Amino acid sequence: MKTLKLFFVLILPIAFFSCNKEENGHINVDRYVKLLKTNKYNNARLPEFILEDIDELLKYRNEKDLITNYPRNNLSSAFLVKVELGIYILWTIEAIRLSSITGLTGFPSLEPAFIPRNAEDYDAEKQQEARQEASNAYYNWWRMRGITEANFDSWLNIDPLGDTKYKWY
């Protein structure tokens, strides 16, 4: 019995305090971006960011670094080997926007990639052009939150890509 008590007193606290907060989605934006850039983000899910994190995430929206180790949507039959960091950051922002509306967390679309609204397939050559247009759209959408006459819920339901020629894949 003493051995069992000793086990609980010594081992359990070590196990409890050694848990990596990143495993549960608790991570700050700068750390998240650093891990993505170095291809060391090992969580299968997106972090549990909130609307207030979007301002910081938008600083990275134009990053062109290619990342290969990032959370992927298992429902997708496509497998993008690499994606621009800026596109992935915009995908993360879209996940925050949608989870704020629905209360559900997860991936905002099948892939962190853009396709033209009238197309069905992914075109790798169009991603840089699409990222720039989407980057501007998300930035403008975020800036409008404070100056729009619409209420917060109405603003949140505005699709940042709505006036662009792209949609999420």
C-alpha positions in Angstrom: 0.0 0.0 0.0 2.9 2.4 0.8 4.3 1.7 -2.6 1.1 2.6 -4.3 0.8 5.9 -2.3 4.4 6.7 -3.1 3.7 6.1 -6.8 0.8 8.5 -6.7 2.7 11.2 -4.7 5.8 11.1 -7.0 4.7 10.0 -10.4 1.3 11.6 -10.9 2.4 15.2 -10.3 5.3 14.7 -12.7 2.9 13.4 -15.4 0.5 16.2 -14.7 3.0 19.1 -14.9 5.0 17.7 -17.8 2.0 17.9 -20.2 2.8 20.0 -23.1 0.2 22.8 -23.4 0.6 22.7 -27.2 -0.9 19.3 -27.2 -4.2 20.7 -26.1 -4.2 23.6 -28.6 -3.0 26.2 -26.1 -0.3 28.1 -27.9 0.4 31.8 -28.7 0.5 33.1 -32.2 4.2 33.7 -32.4 5.1 30.2 -31.2 2.5 28.7 -33.6 4.1 30.5 -36.6 7.6 29.7 -35.5 6.7 26.0 -35.2 5.0 26.1 -38.6 8.0 27.8 -40.2 10.4 25.3 -38.9 8.1 22.4 -39.7 7.9 21.4 -36.1 4.2 21.9 -35.4 3.2 18.3 -34.4 -0.4 18.7 -33.3 -3.0 17.1 -35.7 -5.5 20.0 -34.9 -5.4 23.7 -35.3 -4.8 25.7 -32.1 -7.8 26.9 -30.2 -7.4 30.6 -31.1 -10.1 33.2 -30.5 -11.1 36.3 -32.5 -8.7 38.5 -30.5 -5.8 36.4 -32.0 -6.7 37.4 -35.6 -4.9 40.8 -35.3 -1.6 39.0 -34.5 -2.2 36.3 -37.2 -2.8 38.9 -39.9 0.8 40.0 -39.5 1.9 36.8 -41.2 -0.7 36.7 -44.0 1.8 37.5 -46.7 4.5 35.0 -45.7 5.7 33.0 -48.6 7.7 30.3 -46.7 6.7 26.9 -47.8 5.6 24.6 -44.9 5.3 20.8 -45.1 4.4 19.8 -41.5 1.0 21.2 -40.6 -2.4 19.9 -39.4 -4.4 18.4 -42.3 -8.0 17.7 -42.8 -8.4 13.9 -42.8 -11.6 14.2 -44.8 -9.8 15.5 -47.8 -8.7 13.0 -50.5 -6.1 15.5 -51.7 -2.7 15.8 -50.0 -0.9 19.0 -50.4 2.8 18.3 -49.7 3.6 22.0 -49.1 1.7 25.2 -48.7 2.6 28.8 -48.3 2.6 29.9 -44.7 0.5 33.0 -45.5 -2.2 30.8 -47.0 -2.1 28.5 -44.0 -2.4 31.5 -41.7 -5.5 32.8 -43.6 -6.9 29.2 -43.3 -6.3 29.4 -39.5 -8.2 32.8 -39.4 -11.1 31.3 -41.4 -11.2 28.5 -38.8 -11.5 31.0 -36.0 -14.2 33.0 -37.9 -16.3 29.9 -38.5 -15.9 28.5 -35.0 -17.0 31.9 -33.6 -20.2 31.5 -35.6 -20.9 27.8 -35.1 -19.2 27.0 -31.8 -17.5 24.1 -33.6 -13.8 23.8 -33.9 -12.0 22.1 -36.7 -10.8 22.8 -40.3 -12.6 25.5 -42.3 -12.4 23.5 -45.6 -10.9 20.4 -47.1 -7.5 22.0 -47.8 -5.6 25.2 -47.1 -5.8 26.3 -50.7 -7.8 28.5 -53.0 -9.7 27.6 -56.1 -11.6 30.0 -58.4 -15.3 30.2 -57.6 -16.2 28.7 -60.9 -13.7 25.8 -60.7 -13.6 22.5 -59.0 -9.9 21.6 -59.0 -6.9 23.0 -57.3 -4.3 24.8 -59.4 -0.9 25.2 -57.6 0.1 28.0 -60.1 -2.7 30.2 -59.0 -2.0 30.1 -55.2 0.3 33.2 -55.0 -2.1 35.4 -56.9 -5.0 34.0 -54.8 -3.1 34.5 -51.6 -2.5 38.2 -52.3 -6.2 38.8 -53.1 -7.3 36.8 -50.1 -4.8 38.5 -47.9 -6.2 41.9 -48.8 -9.7 40.6 -48.4 -9.1 39.2 -44.9 -7.3 42.4 -43.8 -10.1 44.6 -45.0 -12.7 42.4 -43.4 -10.9 42.6 -40.1 -10.5 46.3 -40.3 -14.3 46.7 -41.0 -15.2 45.1 -37.7 -14.7 48.5 -35.9 -16.2 50.8 -38.5 -19.1 48.9 -39.9 -22.6 49.9 -39.0 -23.6 46.2 -38.9 -23.8 44.5 -35.6 -21.0 42.1 -34.5 -22.9 38.9 -35.5 -23.7 40.3 -39.0 -20.0 41.3 -39.5 -18.8 37.9 -38.4 -21.1 36.2 -41.0 -19.5 38.2 -43.8 -17.4 35.9 -45.9 -14.0 37.7 -46.3 -13.6 36.0 -49.7 -17.2 36.9 -50.8 -16.1 39.7 -53.1 -13.1 37.9 -54.5 -12.9 35.4 -57.4 -11.7 32.7 -55.0 -13.1 30.3 -52.4 -11.5 27.8 -50.0 -10.9 24.4 -51.5 
